[in-house]
Amino acid sequence: MAESSTRFDPLKPAGFVLLLTGWFLVLAALALLTKPAARGAFVAAGLGVESLGLVLVVRSHIAPKPDSMRQEHARPEYIREERN
């Protein structure tokens, strides 16, 4: 019930940190590197870090389905059959 609203989800801050880290990596590559190949590699790496952060942020904001929550805490079939 109220457990899910008070539970700390570490994916949210990790996603935002990755978004900022990727952005700073891109800016640093553009400012510090002069060779186009190195600059392009670091920009691509920064965009990859940003996309990973974006995926984490989006996944942390998606509400879990009620069916998956019930199945997560449900007993396996063989335990339920033994008790009956």
Secondary structure as a PSIPRED ss2 file (coil, helix, strand):
# PSIPRED VFORMAT (PSIPRED V4.0)

   1 M C   1.000  0.000  0.000
   2 A C   1.000  0.000  0.000
   3 E H   0.000  1.000  0.000
   4 S H   0.000  1.000  0.000
   5 S H   0.000  1.000  0.000
   6 T H   0.000  1.000  0.000
   7 R C   1.000  0.000  0.000
   8 F C   1.000  0.000  0.000
   9 D C   1.000  0.000  0.000
  10 P C   1.000  0.000  0.000
  11 L H   0.000  1.000  0.000
  12 K H   0.000  1.000  0.000
  13 P H   0.000  1.000  0.000
  14 A H   0.000  1.000  0.000
  15 G H   0.000  1.000  0.000
  16 F H   0.000  1.000  0.000
  17 V H   0.000  1.000  0.000
  18 L H   0.000  1.000  0.000
  19 L H   0.000  1.000  0.000
  20 L H   0.000  1.000  0.000
  21 T H   0.000  1.000  0.000
  22 G H   0.000  1.000  0.000
  23 W H   0.000  1.000  0.000
  24 F H   0.000  1.000  0.000
  25 L H   0.000  1.000  0.000
  26 V H   0.000  1.000  0.000
  27 L H   0.000  1.000  0.000
  28 A H   0.000  1.000  0.000
  29 A H   0.000  1.000  0.000
  30 L H   0.000  1.000  0.000
  31 A H   0.000  1.000  0.000
  32 L H   0.000  1.000  0.000
  33 L C   1.000  0.000  0.000
  34 T C   1.000  0.000  0.000
  35 K C   1.000  0.000  0.000
  36 P H   0.000  1.000  0.000
  37 A H   0.000  1.000  0.000
  38 A H   0.000  1.000  0.000
  39 R H   0.000  1.000  0.000
  40 G H   0.000  1.000  0.000
  41 A H   0.000  1.000  0.000
  42 F H   0.000  1.000  0.000
  43 V H   0.000  1.000  0.000
  44 A H   0.000  1.000  0.000
  45 A H   0.000  1.000  0.000
  46 G H   0.000  1.000  0.000
  47 L H   0.000  1.000  0.000
  48 G H   0.000  1.000  0.000
  49 V H   0.000  1.000  0.000
  50 E H   0.000  1.000  0.000
  51 S H   0.000  1.000  0.000
  52 L H   0.000  1.000  0.000
  53 G H   0.000  1.000  0.000
  54 L H   0.000  1.000  0.000
  55 V H   0.000  1.000  0.000
  56 L H   0.000  1.000  0.000
  57 V H   0.000  1.000  0.000
  58 V H   0.000  1.000  0.000
  59 R H   0.000  1.000  0.000
  60 S H   0.000  1.000  0.000
  61 H H   0.000  1.000  0.000
  62 I C   1.000  0.000  0.000
  63 A C   1.000  0.000  0.000
  64 P C   1.000  0.000  0.000
  65 K C   1.000  0.000  0.000
  66 P H   0.000  1.000  0.000
  67 D H   0.000  1.000  0.000
  68 S H   0.000  1.000  0.000
  69 M H   0.000  1.000  0.000
  70 R H   0.000  1.000  0.000
  71 Q H   0.000  1.000  0.000
  72 E H   0.000  1.000  0.000
  73 H H   0.000  1.000  0.000
  74 A C   1.000  0.000  0.000
  75 R C   1.000  0.000  0.000
  76 P C   1.000  0.000  0.000
  77 E H   0.000  1.000  0.000
  78 Y H   0.000  1.000  0.000
  79 I H   0.000  1.000  0.000
  80 R H   0.000  1.000  0.000
  81 E H   0.000  1.000  0.000
  82 E H   0.000  1.000  0.000
  83 R H   0.000  1.000  0.000
  84 N C   1.000  0.000  0.000
